[in-house]
């Protein structure tokens, strides 16, 4: 992987994420925030009681593409996995909450999606 792309991946930023539709098999692209905590890349979202379609897509097919679009432009193939274990979730959710200036960590723990992203390129 190009060093500038690798470096850019580890700067928290808005990205586009392409998943594969679990029913259609068609690519689905959304804008979302990519975080880094101690070298771990992860994606979270605002708390909502219902599971997001993009998370259901990842659970059906973990192959995703991270589209960097700020500064460095690149399409990075990756594997994504849902992070469900509360002990593994907490530091990542706390980091996301801190970046967004949120204090409702318990609500985020209960309702925010969370996936870890590992580039495959």
C-alpha positions, 0 to 999 in steps of 0.5 A, a space after each residue: 500500500 502506498 505510504 501516503 494512503 496508509 497514513 491517510 487511513 489513520 487520520 480520523 475523517 469522513 469517508 465513503 464506504 461501499 458495502 454489498 447489498 445483502 439481498 441485491 448483491 449490488 454495491 451500496 455507498 454511504 458517507 460515514 466517519 472513519 476513526 483511528 484508535 491506537 492503530 485500529 480503524 473503526 466506524 461507528 454511528 449515532 445511536 438509533 434503536 434500529 440496526 443500519 442497513 450498512 451494518 446488516 450488509 457487512 454482517 452478510 459480506 464483510 468485504 468493503 471498500 473505504 473511499 478516502 476523499 479528503 486530501 488523499 484520494 484512494 479506494 482501499 479494499 478492506 474487511 469489516 467486522 461488527 464489534 459486539 463484545 462490550 469490553 472490546 466496544 467500550 474504548 472504541 465507543 468512548 473514543 468516537 464519543 470524545 471526538 464528537 463531543 458526546 457524553 452519552 456513552 452508555 446510549 452509544 454502547 447500546 445503540 451505535 453501530 461499531 465495526 472494525 476495518 482492516 485493509 486487505 491491500 
